[in-house]
Amino acid sequence: MDKLGVPRESKWRGLILYMRSIKDYEFLTPMQRERTQALVMEVLRRRDFSDAAFSQLLQDNEAIINDKWQDRLTDALQDTAQLIRQFQELLQRRRGDVQDLGAMTLETIRTDLPLDKMIADIEGGFKKIEGLLQNDLEAIVTMGLTDGLTKLNNRRALDAFLNRAVSDALGCAETISMIFLDIDHFKKFNDDHGHLVGDQALVAVGSMLQSFGAYQARQSSREVFSARYGGEEFAVILPGVSGKEAAVLAETLRKKIEKYNFLLRDSDGGVLSSGIKITVSAGVAELCGGIGSKPDATLLVKAADTALYRAKNSGRNRVELYSG
């Protein structure tokens, strides 16, 4: 570090050594590690070792590390808020049903019906409420596993499915592949067109993933699991599909999305603008003995994420198959 002009003060040397070692931190994405390394190189290039530069470097590094968690926290808070609203709506409906049941019970008791008929009517009312509550329970479970915007499976559902699918694949010595999709330059897309149009784009991509999954399931009789991973990232799990096959399918998806013309609509549904385009980058990975010493769901996700980073770093709007 003497040759690079780094002061002998421990704070500078300690920080630079820490930031250079971040490339080995598995909890960060490849993009975060790359951005951190670029920060270090920029400091060494400028050779500005003032206190102000030190404070700015700390802030920039903290922002990079927190990026992923801030996005996930925002998504989680939005999902929670929507779940609360839906739950409140269910409670309000059932409150009315229970009030109706109470009124019906009192009316039945006041009639001159035979006792057995009276009991049957009251029992029927309670069974109706029981059925409604059972439906509500199923609806709440579904809501907790569904992305509110795209109606795809959410991250919670993906984690649960992936753990089961990987365990089944390893137990049967079968292949399982994963496609990670990321909308290119989505922040700029939102800045250019607004968040409402950005939401429309996310919904459109989600719809195409659902159609893709349904078609592949019919063609191959294999389960295809699609989910919104978070933000502008999507994931597709393909049990029984090799990495090369998954890469071909990912390329089909990429081309389909690239050709799609998004429409900008007003609040009444009228078309304000058409021909808006987006592209996606995709990373593909196959779970096999070559990915780590102990294959598991975490390693599959990490490998697909690494391949996605390579696709984005190689110009975007492309598919990369992981090779360890």
Rosetta blueprint (number, residue, H / E / L):
1 M L
2 D L
3 K L
4 L L
5 G L
6 V L
7 P L
8 R L
9 E L
10 S H
11 K H
12 W H
13 R H
14 G H
15 L H
16 I H
17 L H
18 Y H
19 M H
20 R H
21 S H
22 I H
23 K H
24 D H
25 Y L
26 E L
27 F L
28 L L
29 T L
30 P H
31 M H
32 Q H
33 R H
34 E H
35 R H
36 T H
37 Q H
38 A H
39 L H
40 V H
41 M H
42 E H
43 V H
44 L H
45 R H
46 R H
47 R L
48 D L
49 F L
50 S L
51 D H
52 A H
53 A H
54 F H
55 S H
56 Q H
57 L H
58 L H
59 Q H
60 D H
61 N H
62 E H
63 A H
64 I H
65 I H
66 N H
67 D H
68 K H
69 W H
70 Q H
71 D H
72 R H
73 L H
74 T H
75 D H
76 A H
77 L H
78 Q H
79 D H
80 T H
81 A H
82 Q H
83 L H
84 I H
85 R H
86 Q H
87 F H
88 Q H
89 E H
90 L H
91 L H
92 Q H
93 R H
94 R H
95 R H
96 G H
97 D H
98 V H
99 Q H
100 D H
101 L H
102 G H
103 A H
104 M H
105 T H
106 L H
107 E H
108 T H
109 I H
110 R H
111 T L
112 D L
113 L L
114 P L
115 L H
116 D H
117 K H
118 M H
119 I H
120 A H
121 D H
122 I H
123 E H
124 G H
125 G H
126 F H
127 K H
128 K H
129 I H
130 E H
131 G H
132 L H
133 L H
134 Q H
135 N H
136 D H
137 L H
138 E H
139 A H
140 I H
141 V H
142 T H
143 M H
144 G H
145 L L
146 T E
147 D L
148 G L
149 L L
150 T L
151 K L
152 L L
153 N E
154 N L
155 R H
156 R H
157 A H
158 L H
159 D H
160 A H
161 F H
162 L H
163 N H
164 R H
165 A H
166 V H
167 S H
168 D H
169 A H
170 L H
171 G H
172 C L
173 A L
174 E L
175 T L
176 I E
177 S E
178 M E
179 I E
180 F E
181 L E
182 D E
183 I E
184 D L
185 H L
186 F H
187 K H
188 K H
189 F H
190 N H
191 D H
192 D H
193 H H
194 G L
195 H H
196 L H
197 V H
198 G H
199 D H
200 Q H
201 A H
202 L H
203 V H
204 A H
205 V H
206 G H
207 S H
208 M H
209 L H
210 Q H
211 S H
212 F H
213 G H
214 A H
215 Y H
216 Q H
217 A H
218 R H
219 Q H
220 S H
221 S L
222 R L
223 E L
224 V L
225 F E
226 S E
227 A E
228 R E
229 Y E
230 G E
231 G L
232 E L
233 E E
234 F E
235 A E
236 V E
237 I E
238 L E
239 P E
240 G L
241 V L
242 S L
243 G H
244 K H
245 E H
246 A H
247 A H
248 V H
249 L H
250 A H
251 E H
252 T H
253 L H
254 R H
255 K H
256 K H
257 I H
258 E H
259 K H
260 Y L
261 N L
262 F E
263 L E
264 L E
265 R E
266 D L
267 S L
268 D L
269 G L
270 G L
271 V E
272 L E
273 S E
274 S E
275 G E
276 I E
277 K L
278 I L
279 T L
280 V E
281 S E
282 A E
283 G E
284 V E
285 A E
286 E E
287 L E
288 C L
289 G L
290 G L
291 I L
292 G L
293 S L
294 K L
295 P L
296 D L
297 A H
298 T H
299 L H
300 L H
301 V H
302 K H
303 A H
304 A H
305 D H
306 T H
307 A H
308 L H
309 Y H
310 R H
311 A H
312 K H
313 N H
314 S L
315 G L
316 R L
317 N L
318 R L
319 V E
320 E E
321 L E
322 Y L
323 S L
324 G L
